[in-house]
Amino acid sequence: MGLPDTSRLQKVTKDNLDGINNLINRGRAFVTAPLVGYETQFAEGQAGEIEREVVKELNIDTEGFRVPAIPELASKGLRREIIVPFKPEFSVGEDEKNEGKTKVTLEFSLQKGSYATTILREYMKN
C-alpha cells in the first residue's frame, strides 16, 4: 500500500467536490487533519474554524512545539490523513488450542501513523 503524498495538498471547493470524492473512493486522495506544531497549517473556511477552535479549547500553545535547545525535537506540524483505505481479510477455522471453538483471524496492514488498536476496537464493539 502506497503512502499518501502530503506534499500535494488540494483544497476542496464546491467546484471540485465531485472530482475529489471520486479520487477518495479510488484511494488516490485522503481527508486530512492537522497534526499540531509551531507552523500548523489549518484548513480554510468552516473546517479551519473548527480546527482552530479545538486547539484553542484545549489550550494548546503551538509555540511550545519549538525546542530551541534541541531543534530535532521540535515539530512544525503537518497535515495527516485521517481516513485511510482499509481492506481487511478474514479467515474462520477451528481453534487448535480450544477444542470445539471457532477462531476468526483478521489480517490487515495500515499506513504509517495509523493505529491497529483503533481498528480492533471498532471490530470488537458489542
N, C-alpha and C positions, 0 to 999 in steps of 0.2 A: 504494500500500500504506500503510495507516494505521500510525502508531506505537503501541506498547503504552502503556496508561495506567498508569504505575508508581506513581501515587498511590493506586491501588486494589488494594493487595496483599491476597491472600487466602491464608491458611494452609491447607494440605491436611491433612485428617484422614481417618481410616477412614470416617467418615460421609459426607464429601463427595467422596471419591476418584473415584467413577464420574462424577459431575457435572463435576468439574474436567477429567478425561480427555476428556469429551465437548467441553468448551469448547476444550481444547488442539487436538483434532482438527479443530475448526471454525475455528481461527485466532483465537479470541476470548480465549485465555489463554495464558500463556507460563511456562516454567520459568525461574526467576531464580537468580542467584548474586550474592554481594556484590562490589561494586567498592569496595575498601577505602579508608577515610578515617577521620578522627578520631571520627566518630559512627557507625561501621559498624553496620548492623542485620543481625545474624546470624539465621539460621533457628532454629527451636526443635527440640528433640529430637535425634535422631541426625544429621540433616543439619547442624544448627547446631554440634554437637560436631565434625564433620569440618571445617567451615569454620574454626572457632576453632583446631583443631589445625594446619591448613595455615598459617594466619597465624603461629602460634607456631613451627612448624618452620622457616619462612622468616625468623624473627626480625624480623618487621615491627612497628615501633613506630608504632601508629596515631596517637600524638600528633605524630609527625613530619609529619603532613599539615596541621598548624596552621602558619600562616605569619603571626605577629602583625605583622611589619614590612610585609607586602604581603598583606592579607586576601583580595584577589581571586585569589591563587594557592593559597589553602587549599582543601582538599577534605573535606567532611563525609563523603563516601562515599554510596553508594546501592546499590540492587539493580538489576541489569540482566538482561534476557532473555538466555539462553544458547542456547536452541533457538528458531530463528525459522522461519516458513514460507518455503519456498523453491520456486519454480516456474520452473525453467529452460526455455528454449526453444532447441531445437537446429535447425540447418539444415545440410544437406550439399550440396555442389556442387563444381564444378571450380575448382581454384586457378588463377586467371588468370596468376599470376606464375610458376608452376611447371607447365609442360605435362605432362599425364598424371598429375598428382597430385590428390588429393581434399582439399577443405578442409571442416573442420567448424567451424561458428560456434556459440558458446554465448552466449546473451543472458540476463541476469538483473538484478534490482535487489535491493538489500539495505537493511535498515533502518540508521539511524544507529548507529555503534558496531560494525557487522559488517565483516568484512574479506574482500574479494574474493579475496585471495591464499590464504586458508584454504579457500575453496570450490574454487578452481582446483587447489590441491594435492591435494585429495581426488579430483578428476576425472582428474588426471594421474598418479596412482599406477599402477605396473606391477602 
